[in-house]
Amino acid sequence: MTAVLFGSIGSIVETSEMQRDAFNAAFQDHGVDWHWDRGIYQKMLRASGGQDRINSYAAARGETVDAAAIHATKSRLFLRFLAGGHVMLRPGVAETLSMAPLHGAKLAFVTTTERATVEAIKAIVTRQTGIEFDHMTWRTPHRASKPAPDVYFETLKVLKRTPSTVVAIEDNPDGVSAAKAAGISTIGFTGANIDAKDMQHADMSVTNDLNDAVGATLGWSFKVAV
């Protein structure tokens, strides 16, 4: 038995620029004279965790900010942007979600972002495909953030799968590192602000053909008997 593990928001929907806008709006709301252009944000995305990115950026500038409060505002704004826009699943995601049950594969959303965001992405998936995840994770006080592999080990245990029977889909380097540390074959799904050179530790990198990559990794036949 197999499983497909979507490891990040960006492995399901392309919201990178929407999130950058939310960060910049949050900085303005808190009176912080920062603006993350695409070049800066691309560097920020090499590490996971929005609050950690804020702290790292402040430290590099020798400044002190309330990262938790700024990130809370950013998350609230992002959810508002997400609800107000027509966000589509990334190419190949709907096909992968549809194919998985036909092959007896479980589906999981394995992330350490905020629960409200996870629920919002789940709603988009369900609305566009009618499919539900078998397991989802989110940030908790006792759950280590990626690149720690803990959340992947936890998911393997819940789904009763071994690393060799699953594939992870990640859109950032820390996510790839987490999945690989758990011994899982990992597809780097490059996006608007992440390219192939940032995903060099993934087993393969794709931009569009996600379903083909997942099928090749798990040995799926695309002619499924009904």
Residue pairs with C-beta under 8 A, 6 or more apart in sequence:
1 104
1 105
1 106
1 160
1 161
1 165
2 103
2 104
2 105
2 106
2 161
2 165
2 166
2 167
2 218
3 105
3 106
3 107
3 108
3 134
3 159
3 161
3 165
3 166
3 167
4 96
4 97
4 100
4 105
4 106
4 107
4 108
4 166
4 167
4 169
4 214
4 218
5 108
5 110
5 152
5 155
5 166
5 167
5 168
5 169
5 179
5 184
6 12
6 93
6 107
6 108
6 109
6 110
6 133
6 169
7 110
7 111
7 146
7 152
7 168
7 169
7 170
7 171
7 175
7 178
7 179
8 111
8 113
8 170
8 171
8 172
8 175
9 15
9 111
9 113
9 117
9 121
9 171
10 16
10 90
10 171
10 172
10 189
10 191
10 194
11 90
11 93
11 169
11 170
11 171
11 175
11 189
12 89
12 90
12 93
12 109
12 121
12 124
12 125
13 87
13 88
13 89
13 90
13 93
13 121
13 124
14 87
14 90
14 191
14 192
15 78
15 82
15 87
16 41
16 45
16 191
16 192
16 193
16 194
17 38
17 192
17 193
18 78
18 81
18 82
18 85
18 87
19 50
19 74
19 78
20 36
20 38
20 41
20 193
21 81
22 74
22 75
22 77
22 78
22 81
23 36
23 41
23 50
23 54
23 74
24 34
24 35
24 36
25 73
25 74
25 77
26 70
26 71
26 73
26 74
26 77
27 33
27 34
27 35
27 36
27 70
29 73
30 65
30 66
30 69
30 70
30 73
32 65
32 70
34 57
36 44
36 57
38 193
41 193
42 193
42 194
44 53
44 56
44 57
45 172
45 193
45 194
45 198
46 172
46 173
46 174
46 198
47 53
47 56
47 173
47 174
48 112
48 145
48 146
48 147
48 172
48 174
48 175
49 112
49 145
49 146
49 174
50 71
50 74
50 75
50 113
51 67
51 68
51 71
52 145
54 65
54 67
54 70
54 71
55 67
58 64
58 65
58 67
75 114
75 116
75 117
78 117
79 116
79 117
79 120
82 117
82 120
82 124
83 120
87 124
88 128
89 97
89 124
89 125
89 128
89 129
90 189
90 191
90 210
91 207
91 208
91 209
91 210
92 206
92 208
92 209
92 210
92 211
92 212
92 213
93 210
94 128
94 129
95 210
95 211
96 169
96 210
96 211
96 214
97 107
97 125
97 129
97 131
98 129
98 131
99 105
99 211
99 214
99 215
99 220
99 222
99 224
100 106
100 107
101 107
101 131
102 224
103 218
103 220
103 224
105 218
106 134
106 135
106 159
106 161
107 131
107 132
107 133
107 134
107 135
108 133
108 134
108 135
108 136
108 137
108 155
108 159
109 118
109 121
109 122
109 133
109 135
109 136
109 137
110 135
110 136
110 137
110 151
110 152
110 155
110 168
111 118
111 136
111 137
111 138
111 151
112 137
112 138
112 139
112 143
112 144
112 145
112 146
112 151
113 138
113 139
114 138
114 139
115 138
115 139
117 138
118 136
118 137
118 138
122 132
122 133
122 136
125 131
125 133
126 132
134 159
135 155
135 158
135 159
137 143
137 151
137 154
137 155
139 145
143 150
143 151
143 154
144 150
144 151
146 174
146 175
146 177
146 178
147 173
147 174
147 175
147 177
147 178
147 181
148 178
148 181
149 178
149 179
149 181
149 182
151 178
152 168
152 178
152 179
152 181
152 182
152 184
153 182
156 162
156 163
156 166
156 182
159 166
163 182
163 183
163 184
164 183
164 185
166 184
166 185
167 184
167 185
167 186
167 187
167 214
167 217
167 218
168 175
168 179
168 182
168 184
168 185
168 186
168 187
169 186
169 187
169 189
169 210
169 214
170 176
170 178
170 179
170 186
170 187
170 188
170 189
170 199
170 202
171 188
171 189
171 190
171 191
171 194
172 194
172 198
173 194
173 198
173 199
173 201
176 186
176 188
176 199
176 201
176 202
177 201
179 186
180 186
180 201
180 202
185 203
185 217
186 201
186 202
186 203
187 202
187 203
187 204
187 205
187 206
187 210
187 213
187 214
187 217
188 196
188 198
188 199
188 202
188 204
188 205
188 206
189 205
189 206
189 207
189 210
190 196
190 198
190 199
190 205
190 206
190 207
191 207
196 205
199 205
203 217
204 213
204 217
206 212
206 213
214 220
215 222
